[in-house]
Amino acid sequence: MALEITALDHPNTLLEINNAAVPDVGALTTAKAQWLSEHVMLPGLAILDGQPAGVVIVLSDSCGYASDYYRWFTDRYENFLYIDRVIVAEWARGRGVAKQLYQAVDRLAQASNAAIVADVYSDPPNTRSLNLHRTMGFLEVGTQYFPAINKTAAKLMKYGEQAKQKV
């Protein structure tokens, strides 16, 4: 397996990978995919066997992302990297892509001396994602309920000692 993580240069790649994974992740519009592509903190496209296999979107705690999920963290913490989404193309699942994407985020967090935060649906549960996050050392620091979609997201953090809690 030759996995390479490169820059996410084109929002259409993000749009295609993301929208193929709905309903496990929220659908993206072209405009939102463009905004996310312009604000990522590290190269976020996994290439496996010459094809796009997955993507990670990591944002800073000060990018001003218009998201209730993100705002939950910015209302409470500083000094973190926010994982907006990690998506692995169906054909590439089970081949270590997500783990390697998370390892790239880990390296960035350690170099930045920052915490890593993420949301995963816990009710109804995205069991595969919850298990991956737990395996990677994330701890639950809260939950957030979204009545419009009748889902609850677990709020997860790794390297929590690096986050600065707002008073």
Buried (B, 14 or more C-beta within 10 A) or exposed (E): EEBEBEEBEBBEBBBBBBBEBEEBBBEBEEEBBBBBBEBBBBBBBBBBEEEBBBBBBBBBBEBEBEBEBBEBBBEBBBBBBBBBBBBBBEEBEEBBBBEBBBEBBBEBBEEBEBBBBBBBBBEEBBEEBBEBBBEBEBEBBEEBEEEEEEBBBBBBBBBBEBBEEEE
